[in-house]
Amino acid sequence: MTKMLASVADAAEAEIALSGGADIVDLKDPKAGALGAVEPAVIGQVVAAVASRAATSAVCGDLPMVPEIIARQAEEIASTKVDYVKIGFFPSADARACAEAVTSLARRSKLIAVLFADLAPDLGLLQAFAASGFHGVMMDTADKTGGRLLQHLPPERIPAFIEAARALGLKTGLAGSLEAPDIPRLLPFHPDYLGFRGALCDHSDRTAGVSEEAVRHIRALIPEERPAGRSATVDYRLLAARGYSPGADSGLGTDKIFVRDFVLPVHIGAYSFEHGHTQRVRFDVTADVLRVTNAPEDMRHVVSYDLIMDGIRTIVSHGHVELSETLAEQVAAHVLEDPRVMRVTVRVEKLELGPGGVGVEIERKRAKQQSSHARPPAAASAGPEFPGSGKKGAST
Ligand SMILES: O=C[C@H](O)COP(=O)(O)O
């Protein structure tokens, strides 16, 4: 399951992160840049204090891409016995040489390469990271005032990163000014962890102190494995992550969430004149969603309309589709992947073929036999091609 990484500056913040339920305590000085390094002596103290309560990681700093400098600093950070050493890879002709420079360290320590979504990351480097024995790679942002991860790496581009890394045996992490509503949008990609700093701090100021309340708030949105026998209130995201659907038994009925007049350029059409270029297509989607509380407070209690838009964008990004009907089915299957969605209507309208819109509207419901049972293990564990690939959706 996706773990939660919390970036902390010192031992006191590490304790707060642990109390709030973080899985990985990440040492970073937020006042010293995106990957500001904490003094090795402090890292060592925190590693000892955290002991076996959580995994630890530490960054090497915003370093110049000079192989000797990278290798020296990575060795020093690794000497603190931290579990993971994070090395930032800023755009440079020497990035590959920097990866090669830590090959020997990678045999002794788990190294994580950090790429930056706002600096035109070169995914070709993944091969070099794997060849040098890196343990994983994460996508973060360099400019913490310049927008969230999804503004630089939109949902339809995330699978290319995650799948390429996974194919090379690299663990994957996503970070970059993530906020609570980003979490349900990123979980469907099954990254190995999501990383946070700003969202854990008072007033979302990453240079302010970590607040336990904020850590708990974020933690509650990332399903965690619970020890057997430990009871829990119904956690629909946890159920979904385990491949279960809750069935129509919430007793609270359903609400409708919708996306209206969502217009995208789409490669669509069966005629030859419709090939080779896009035309504007309007999507209207309404989903009947099981209500889990009459007092919704945060993202745990809602199905985000962002997930619908993310799915449409991703489906459309896959290239030419002949039929509006095919597109509508794919969107419906995507929306029904959320186990709380009982029914969905999807309207797909081509806007450039007639005086008005032409297209199709379909309605699909969750299949009864799949509404309250475990999905087959393979389907439950397989990472999706995109959030809503249709692989797990159930419709009639
Ligand atoms: O490694 C994760 C980062 O510390 C995330 O920091 P941020 O949420 O402020 O971008």
The ligand as an ORCA input file, in Angstrom:
! r2SCAN-3c Opt
* xyz 0 1
  O       9.920     14.817      0.221
  C       8.859     15.451      0.246
  C       8.903     16.927      0.410
  O       9.472     17.278      1.619
  C       7.637     17.569      0.122
  O       7.639     18.917      0.523
  P       6.404     19.830      0.118
  O       5.171     19.064      0.451
  O       6.534     21.076      0.920
  O       6.574     20.061     -1.341
*
